[in-house]
Amino acid sequence: MPEGQLYAHSRSSVSRQRHRLEDHLRGSADLARQFGRVFGAEELAAYLALIHDVGKGTCAWRDRLLEVEGRGGGTVGIPHKHAGTVLAHEYSQLAFAGVVFGHHGGLPDMEKLKSELARALPGGEYAGSVAEAIRAVEKLIPEIHPERRLEAPVWLTDRSRKKGDQRLGLDLLVRMLYSCVVDADFLDTWAHFEGTGPRVRAVADMPSLLERYEERRAKVLADRQPSPVDGVRQSVYEQARAAACGLPGVHVLHVPTGGAKTLAAGGFALRHAAVHGKRRVILAVPYISITEQNAAVYRDLLDPEPGSGEPAVVLEHHSAVDLDKSESWSGLTPLQRGELEAQARVAKLAAENWDAPFVVTTTVRLFESLFSHKPSSMRRVHNLAGSVIVLDEVQALPDRLLAPILSVLRGLVDHFGVTVLLASATQPSFWELQKWEGLDRHAVIEDPSALFHELRRVSYEWRMGEEVTLDGMAAEAAGFRQVLTVVGATKDAARFHRHLEQHAAEGVVLHLSTRMTSGHRREVIARVKELLAEGTAVQVVSTSLIEAGVDLDFPRVYRAWAPAESMQQAAGRCNRDGRLTSGTVVIFQPADGSTPRSKEYSAALEASGTIFGPDRAFPDDLGALESYYPRRYALQQGVPGSGLGAEVEDLRRKLDFPAVDRAFQMVEDGLNTPVLVVRREGDRAAIEDAVRRLRDPHRPCGPEILRGLQPHIAALPRYEAEAAERSGLATPVTGDLLLWDGAYHHQRGLDPDEPEDRQAYGVL
């Protein structure tokens, strides 16, 4: 094969040029070096990117690429990862070789990697093609043979560290390096097909963003109607500003609901970033509804003026689409399979990489990215290095995964320049757990108990008898002009909404759940705010998505029996601005209500039942909450050191990346299948065009496509989504994203009690 005719990718439809392999490898290496420099591993990251596609240096690869290109597209179908894997093993170590081997399919476990390496070494079935590829590429890129082995950062080989801790550190370093290589590969590939340079944003000017934030915040507050609690909220903000100048590490913002925690957290994060040179702020919240509200708040405070030509500062990312989902293509012809594989490959370029100064996302997206083993999810992980991570409503982190979550957060703080802010009205007792023993705790608020006393704005009532039902509570709630009811399941929300419609004598009856699209929920929340401000009668039922961060103020709130932190969060929507002498929160336990069956939820309910309730403590009692969390953890741990996700930590020590991915599921029972809905005919053309782009294997699209679809996506339990697909009510788009072809209720969305064909749908 003549020198110089090595190709990484087929012709771009824009430039009409093929992607030269030398250009792709050097371009990817330059990007990976830039990414790895943030955490002191730039040479290792650059080298792994430089060699990731060396296997494309064979005649067989080049010939098949030209053949596929000639017939209009598809995948080449010739393995090309072994050559780079051999080089990585020779010049670094086995774990880092997994970065190269898995750059398309995902990080492997060590046994799989050893087995594949044996197939590539002399005597193995791939030995000939590996040698051919290396000989061809070294003529163009001699530095694939470095003068010395590349070493891991010094902190990883520190002899004073326990062996188990070293393995956990290695796990996190491999993940970071993998993210650097995958993101560099994706960016350089996308740039080729678009006929442009790689899109990498310049480091943000955090002092300027802080100044803009504080100026706009002052203006917003000046234009807002005064509230009796404004003085307390200003005190919270001032304490957050002062604490932001403290040392990097783990900080705790313990503020009662209604204490303007959102503004204080943003102010802390931006000032800390400006003082300590952090590159970005990542704000993670438990519910999509909070990302929607918080992103809107932060956009108003941070984004440039319209028409300025400057890029947006705030990125809202809550899309639950899994672009790495493996499809079953059995029974297809090789041509059909190749077309689908090509479509899946280019669709992955639409994954977000969080290359923005201020990212608002969900805790599910954050931690499932960190514990994934697939490229689309992990390409963003390296952008966590050198950042401020704000975990808002941190009490919602799942107990069953606390061990790996706390472990990886500590690793990010210790070795990757991360500061973590834990923000909540119900702060969990993480320092009671072994993973954070000895870790410094920096308090943002000097005296939380005094703050809670000053902001106590509600009284509690209890409805706990056997006669309590959803219908009965709806009849009671409907007797009040402005009332919010929070229940624990989407099915309960839909049924309670029907009961409210039957009983309500006046006003508007509204519904909120994740079975509605993001845009639909946003519209409903905005309407609720307007109705409350006008004094109009309005009864609302919602799932727990409304409990945290959603700025609503009702005089009366009903909350179905739930763990203590959920009851307190619901109370935060009652008399929020302190304009009443006292609001009323009614806790009820319906006999016909749904209750999650997970071990952690049962433990939380058991711990709550022994501490809170009639003739016991109220949910906002700080002393009771301090004893609640340890009791809740103890019910799940069994013997010391077990439970709370300890098995995930064992898998991390073994560097079994696929098993970690399977074991680390933030959402149990597959409750997060994304469903794309055409809710309004006016949106149809844009949605269908985006779907065509996602399905087109010849024109890769960037993250903007999925970003634009976020407002049109709802969620279904996986078993319902699969049943809908079988019965023709939904069709696949890409990854696990489905396009909904069935009915959508104008208030309840994908109503669980109203499928078009009960027998075919198979839900009930």
C-alpha positions, 0 to 999 in steps of 0.5 A: 500500500503506498505511503500516505493513503491511510484513511480513518473515515470515508468522505465528508459530504461537505468537504468531499475529502476522506479523513486521513488516518494521520490527521485523525490520530494527531488531531485526537492526540492534541485534543486528548492532551488538552483534556488530560492536562487538567488532571496532570495526565496529558502525555498519557491521554495524548498517547492513548488517543494517538494510537487508538486507531492504529489498526486502521493502517492495514490494506484490508481496512483501506480496501473495505472502507473504499468498498463501503463508501462506494455502495453508499455507506455502512460499517467497515466491519474489520476489527481495528482496536488490537494494534493500538491495544498492543502498543498501549500495553507495551508502553504503559500498562494493561489497564490503560490498554483497555482505553484503546481496546474499548474506544468503540464498544466500551471499557472491558473487564481485565480477563476479556482484555487479557484474552484479546491481547493474547489474540493480538500478540505473536501466534494469535489470530490478529498478530499479522494484521497488528504487525502490518498496521503498526509498520504502516503507521510508524512510517507516518507517526514514528512517535507511536513508539515513545522513548520510554514507558508512560507512567501514571500520576505520582499519587496513584503509586503512592506507597502510603496508600492502601492497595484497595484505595490504589485500585479504586484510584486506578479505576477512576483514572482509567475512566478519566483517560477513556473519557479524554480519548473518546471525546477527542475521537468524537470531536475530531470525527464530527469535525471531519464530517462537518468540514470544520475544525473541532469545536472546543470552547475556550476556558470560561472567564469565571470572574466576569461570569460572577460579576454578571451573576451578581449584578443580575441577581441584584436587579431581579431582587429589586424588581421582585415583590418583597417577602417577609423572609427576604432578610434571611435569604440575603443572610444565606447568600452572604454566608455562601459568598464568604464560604466560597473563598475557603479551601477546595474540598467538600462544602455543606449548604444546609438551608431550609426550604424557601431559603433561596438555596438555588441562588446561594448555591450558584453564587458559591460555585461561581465565586469559588471557581473565580477564586480557585481557577475552576473551569466550570460549574456542574449543578446536578439535581435529582428531578428533571423538573428542577433542571428545567426550573434551575436552568431557566433561573441560571440562564437569566442570570448568566447567558449573554444578551440576545443578539450579542453573538456570544455562545450560551453559558448555561447548558441544560442536559437531562436527556435520558437517551442511551445512545450506547444501547445495544440492539438485537439485529439477529435475522438481518442481512449483512447489508441491513446490519451494516446500515444499522450499525453505521447509524448507531455509530454516527448517532453517538456523536450527538452525545453531550460532553458538557463543554460549557461553563455552567451545566445543569443536569440530573444526578442520574446523568452525572453518576451513571456517566461516571460509572458507565463503561460506554463511550457516549455516556463517558465522553463528558466525564473528563470535563468534571476535572477542575470543576465545582460540582453542586449536588442539589437536594443531595438527600435524594441520592440512593442509599443502595449506591452511597458507597461508590458515590461517596468514594468517587466524589472523594477521588475527584476531590483528592486527585482531580481538582474538584470541589463538591457542594452538598446542598439540601434542607435535609442533609444526610449524615454522610460523615457517619459512613466509612467512605468519608471518615477523616474527610474535612467538612466545610460548613457554609451556614454557621448555625443551621438550627437558628435558620430553621427556627426562623424559617418555620412556616407550617404546622402539620396534621396527620391522616393515618387511619385505615379509612384513608383513601386517595378518593377521600383525600381528593374530596378533602383537598378539593374543598380548598381554593389553592392546594397541592397534593404530592403522591408517590407514583405516576399511577397514583397521580393520574388517579388522584387527578381524576378524583380531583376533577370529580370533586372540585367545585371551582377553579383549575385542576392540574397534573404533573408527572414524568409521563408528561413531556418536559415542555408540558411540565414546564408549561403547567408549572408556569401556569400554576405560578400565574394562578397562585399569583392571581389568587385563582382557585387551583388544585394540583396533584404531582409526583415527587418531582415537584418537591425539590427546587420548584418555586411554588407557594401554596397555603395548604399542601397534602403529602402521601406518607413517605420518607421524612425528607420527602415530607419536609420537601413537600412542606417547602411548597407551603407558605414558602414566602412566609406571607401567612401566619402558618401554612398547613401540611397534611400527611396522609397514608392512603390504603390504596396508594402505591409504595415502591418495594425497594429495600432502601425505600422500605428502610427509609419508611421504617426509620421514618415511622419510628421517629416521625408521625402523630405524637412523634417528631415533625419532619422539620425537627433537625434533632430527629433528622440527625438520628433518622439517617444513621438508623436508616443506613443501619437497617440496610448495612447488615454487618459493618462494611456491607450494603450501601453499594459495597459490591460495586466498590469490589467490582471497581477494585477488580477493574470490571467496568461492564459489571460496574455499569450493570450493578450501578443503576441509579433508577431501579426497575427500568423506570426511565425509557425516553419517549419522544412525543409530538404533542402539537402539530406545529412541532411535528416538522421540526421533530420529524426532521431531528429524527431523520438526522438521528437515523441518517448514517451519512450525516453525523449530528452534534448534541444540538439535535438531542438538546432540541428534543428535550422538551418533547421527551416523556418517560415510561417504565421499560415494561410499558415502553416495550409493550407499546413498541410491540403493539405499534404505539411506539417506534425506535429512533436511536439508542433507547429513544422511542417515537410515540405514535399513540395518544397523549392526554392533554393533562396527564400525558402518557396516561397509565389508565388509558392505553388505546388498546388494553389487550395489545398494550399489555399494561394493566 
